Amino acid sequence: MIADADEQTLPITSPKDVDVATSATAEPKLDSSRTQVETDGLAHKNKTTTWEPEEKEETASDPLLHEELAKMQKGVEEWKMAYEEQSKKVEAEKSWLYEIHIAYVNSQAKLKERQREGERRKNEYMA
C-alpha cells in the first residue's frame, strides 16, 4: 500500500522548534519497545543477500571421540548404579521409619490408656 506524498515527508522546522525527544529522527530511547535482537532481526530480513554457512556432515570416526563417548557411557552407568543403590537404601529406611512410627503410635496409645487408668484409680481412691 502506497501512502500519499504528504504523509511521507516531515515538516521542516528550525532547530529551535524541534523537540529532540519526540523527533522522528531522534535516536531510540533505552526503554524503546524494540530490543536490539528484534532490530538486528529486522535488519537481517531487509538484506538482499545473506551468508549461509556450508553444511558439513561430520562422522564419528575420530578415535578420541569414541574414547570420550565410552568414558561418558561408563560414567552414566556408574551414576545409574549409585542411584539404584541409594534408592534401595531409601526404601529400606522408609520401611524402618514406618516401623518406628507404628511403635511410637502404639506406645503413645498405651501411655494414654495407662494415664486414664491412673486417673480412674485416683478417683476411686479419693472417693
PyMOL commands that set and color helices and strands:
alter all, ss='L'
color gray80, all
select helices_A, chain A and resi 5-8+36-46+63-126
alter helices_A, ss='H'
color red, helices_A
deselect
rebuild
show_as cartoon
